[in-house]
């Protein structure tokens, strides 16, 4: 569902508000304070929140890829060659 563009900077909200262990939304990566105060923030503050959200998303993807990589290396069979 697209947002109607009333504002200069659109909210990154994806209409699924569920937080992770650190308190960030799992979909848009904003903190509780960032979500609740979005409409009160200046455009500069909103741009900073968006920058932080992108950084958090990259960090999350990096962690997930690292976990997947370590799982795949643990699951792959070890071949032993003896002569």
Secondary structure as UniProt FT lines:
FT   TURN            21..22
FT   TURN            26..28
FT   HELIX           32..36
FT   HELIX           38..40
FT   HELIX           43..75
//
